[in-house]
Amino acid sequence: MNLTYKIHLHKAPEGGFTVTVPVLPGCITEGDTLDEAIAMAREAIELYIEELQERGEPIQDDSSTFEYSLNLVTA
């Protein structure tokens, strides 16, 4: 199974990064560095998917979602 997930990395005020996975509600983790946060996100997603499979629930992913960052300059 090939699944795609978009993750959001938020720099924490106290240091490190908090990671959320928008398509998987409640799937949140953190790491001290970007690399650690991404590794922790992979692990959190895998555990989340295992739980969905055990419950017989559908597995959502971002394979048909597109993302674009739009920057606005205001006066």
Buried (B, 14 or more C-beta within 10 A) or exposed (E): EEEEBEBEBEEEEEEBBBBBBEBBEEBBBBBEEEEBBBBBBBEBBEEBBEEBEEEEEEEBBBEEEEEEEEEEEEE
